[in-house]
Amino acid sequence: MPSRRVLDWLLDEREPAARYLALRDLLGTPADDSEVRSTRAQIPRRGWVAAILAARRPDGSWVDPERLYTPKYRSTNWMMLVLSDLGLSKSVPWVRESCEFWMARSTATDGGFSISGAGKSHHCYVGNMTRALIRFGYDDDPRVRSALDWLVRTAHPRGGWSCFGGGRNLDSWEGLSAFAAYPRAKWTASMTDCIDRAAEFFLERELHRQGSPYAPWSRFHYPVHYYYDLLVGLDLLTALGHAGDPRLRFALSVLHRRRRPDGRWNLDALHPDVEGSLEEWFRAHPGRRPEPFGLETVGRPSKLLTLAAERVLARVEGTA
């Protein structure tokens, strides 16, 4: 449990999304509690969500209804991913309208989701979109169930996925995140097998051992979009029930080391936070560099990262 001072900071009524997440995830307050219900009702009315909604178009999109994926990271896809993290559900009419618009434009004939709604589904897009829709309350929707089945069918036989068809990699965490959001009681045998193999892929690499050391993985970000870092891995693997696995020790040591003396965690960077060949590519193609989007200030304490870190630590301590 965070200190009283940190908890009071997270429970500040001026940011109802953070307050709701702290009540739900850290204090375990029941969903039907009057304080939880009243806080959740305030989420669209002030703070981060209200600011995002101010840019929403009447048709349910952001920026351009014909381009849901670009410009990065301001268009519909990215706004919906952020909003799905902030405690909203399809019971809110505008959430339902935007979800239906998003799905209508993205449902692919192969069973998953694609950026254009035509052609083959793309792993990163399917994983992210499916996770968001489950969080919005669409876990029983046949389009979401079809996307989960697509993720099972397209997983590597030895566990994990690849966003670009070049072999398994830690960056391809999005498929596993969809299953972490999906209620465990609804996992089928084939899903469970797929999830177990994918989780083992991360664990056997201790969440960081792949290729040369990559500094952005040790920095913490929000939004993460489709990028990976150690807090992403910890939140994902502990949510899937692996909080007691000793192979999390390296990532947990980084998490503890990054904790501020006052018990909070900073927002280290906004994406694209890249190095090496990716940074070289952006330098060669400056017009393709996405516009960073953030809810909090880089270099300052982050409520969303502190919530994620405390959520991880609560799961780990619960297995001790």
N, C-alpha and C positions, 0 to 999 in steps of 0.2 A: 504494500500500500504506500503511495506517495506521502510525503509529509503533509501536515495540515495546511501549510502555506501553499504548497504546490496544488493540493486538491482545491483549495479556495480559488486559486487562479484559474484552474480548469472549469470550475463551477460558476464562474462569473456570468451573470445573466445577460450581459451585453453580447455574448457570442453563444446563442442557444444551441448551435450544432455541437460545439465542444462540450457544453454543459450536458447535453443529452448523452453523448458518447461516454462521458465520465460517469454519469449515473448508471448507464447500462453496462459498460464494460469493466469499470473499476469498482463500483459500489454494488453491482449486481441488483439494482433496484428493479422490481418486476415491471413489465411493460404496461400493466393496468394501473400502476400507481399514479395517483393524481398529479404528482410533481413531474413524473416522466411524461404523462400525456400533455400537460400544459406546456412543458418545455418543448416537446416535439412540435406542438402547434405553432410555436413562435419561430421555428427554424426558417420558414420562407419569408418571414416578415422583417428580419433584421440580420445584420452581420454578413458573413460570406455569401450565403445563399441569396439574400436579397440583392446583393451587388451583382451576382451572376444573372439573376432573373431580370435585372434592369436592361440587360442586353439581349434578352430572348425575343425572337420575332413572333408575331401572332400565329404563324403556321407551326410553331413548336421547334423551330431550328434556331441556330445562332449563325450569324455572319451571312451565310449563303445557303438557301434550301437545296441547291443543286450540288453543293460540295460539302458533304458532311464530315469529311476527313481533313480537308485543308480549308484555310490556312492552319497549320500547326502553330500553337496549341490553343487556338481561340474558337475553333468551329465546333459544330454540334457534338461530334464524337468525344472530344476532350472535355467539353462542359458536362456531358452526361456522366463520364467516368468520375469526375470530381464530385458531382452532386450525389452519385451513388454511395460515396464514402461518408456522407454527412447526415445520415439518419432519415432520409426521405423515403416515401413509399408511394406506390401507385394509387393509394387512397386519396392522394392529393390530385385533383383533376388535371392540372397542368403537367404533372409528372407523367400521368397516364397518357396524355396527348403526345408529349414528346417521345415517350417510349414507343408508342404505336407508329409515329412518324419515322423514328429511327429504324425500327424493325421492318417496316414496309419498304424502306429504301435499301436495306442491307441483307435481307434473307436470300440466300443463294440456293440454287437448284441441287447442290450436292449435299445439302442438309445443314450446312453451317451458316456463317455470315461472311459477306465480302464487302470491301470498301465501296464498291459501286452497285452491289446487288446483282451483278452479273459475273459470270466466270467462276473461277475456283475460289473457295474460301481460303482465308489466310489465318494462320495460327494465332498470331498476336492479336488480330482483330477479333477473332472468335473468342479467345480466352478472356480478353478484357470486356467485351460486350456482354458475354454470358455472365461473367461475375457481376457486372453492374445490374443486369436485368434481374438476377436472383436477389440481389440486395434490395431492389425496388419492389420485390414481391411477385416476380413472374416465374418462380421455380416450378410451377405446375403447367406453365404454358407449353404447348407442343413444340413451338419454335425453339424454345430454350432447351427442352429435352432432346430435340433433334441435334442441337449444337453440342450438347454434352456427349451424345452418341458419336458425333463426328470427331470430337477430341479423342475418344477412346479408339476409334478406328484408325486414326492417323498418328497415334503415339508410336514412338520407336519401340520395337519389340523388347528391348532391354530397359526401357523406361525413359521418360522425358520426351521432349519435342525439340524441333528446330524452327525458328521463324523463317529461315532462308534456305532450308533444304540442304544445309551443309553439315549435317551431323548434330548430335545433341549438344546443348550448351546451357549454362546456368542462366544466361540472359532470357531463355525461353521459359520463363516462370509462369506466364499468363494462364496456360491451360490448367496447371495445378491449382492456381488461385480460384478458378471457377468452381472446382470441386471442393475447395476449402470453404467456399460460401454456400455450397449446396447442402441441405440438411443431411446429416449422416444417415438418418433413418431411411432415406430415399436412395442411398447408394445400392446399385445392383452388384452382383458378383463380378461382372466384367469391369465395372467402374472401380470397385475396391482393388482388384488386381492391378489395374492401370495406375491408380493412385499410389499404391504401395511401391511399385517399380519406379515411378517418377520420384517419389520422396527419397527412395534409396539412392537414386542418382545424385541428388543434392547432398545427402548425408555422407556418402562415401567420399565426396569432395570437400567435406567440412564447410560447405557453403561458399568456398572461395578458391579452391585449388583447381584452376583451369587455365593453362597457359601461363604467361608471365604475370606477376602481380599487377593489378589494375587499380590505381588509386581511387577513381570515382566509386568503386564498390565499397570503400571504407568511409565515404561521405554520405550523409543522410539527406534525402530530398523529399519534397512534396510540392506538386504532384509527381508521381513516379512515371506516369504515362506508360511506356513499354520498357523502361530501363530497370536494371537490377541494382540493388545494393544489399549490404549485409542485414540491414533492418528489414528490408522486404523479405529476405530469406528467412530470417528468424520469425517474423510475424506469420509467414506462411506455414513453416514446418511446425511451429508450436500449435497453431490452430488445427493442424491435422493430427495432433496427438503425440508428437515426438519431442515434447518439452524436456523429457528426462534423458534424451539420447546424449551420451558423452561427446559425440562428434559435433555438437553445437558449441563446445567450449571456446574455440577460437573466436567465433562470431560474438559470443557473449562477452568475451574479454574486451573486444572492441566497443561493444555497447556500454559496458561499465566505464571504460576509459573515456568515452565521449560525454559522459554525464557531467554536467556543470556542478560546481560546489553547492549551488542552491537547489540541486535535485532535478533540474530541467535539462532538456536537450535542445541544442541550436538547430536551426535550419542551415545546413552547410552550403547548399547551392541549389539553383534551379536548373532544370534540364533545358537545352542539351548541355550536360556536363560530361564531356568526352575528352579522351586523350588518344594519342597515336594516330592510326590510320583514319579513324573517324574524324578527328579534328583536322587532319590534313585535307580530308574530302570536303569538309565545310569551308575551309579556307579557299579551296579551289572552286567551290560553288557557293559563293556568299548569298546568292539569291535563294538557295534552298535551306539555309539555316532557319529553323523555326523561331518564332517569337516566344521567349519564355513567358510562362504564366505562373503566378504565385498568389497565394492567399496571405502569406506572412512574409516577414522581412528577412532576407539572407543575413546571417551573422547574429541573429537575435533569437531568443527562446521561442520555440515553436510548440503551440498547443497540440497540433496534430501529431508531430513526432514524439512529443512527451507522452501522449496517449498511447501511441503504438508501442513505445518502449516499455511503459508501465504494464501494458497488456501482456507483452512478452514475458516480463519478469514475474508477473502474477502467475502465469501458466507454469513457468519453470519452478518457482517456489512451491507451487501446489503439488509438484512431483517429488519434492525433497523428503 
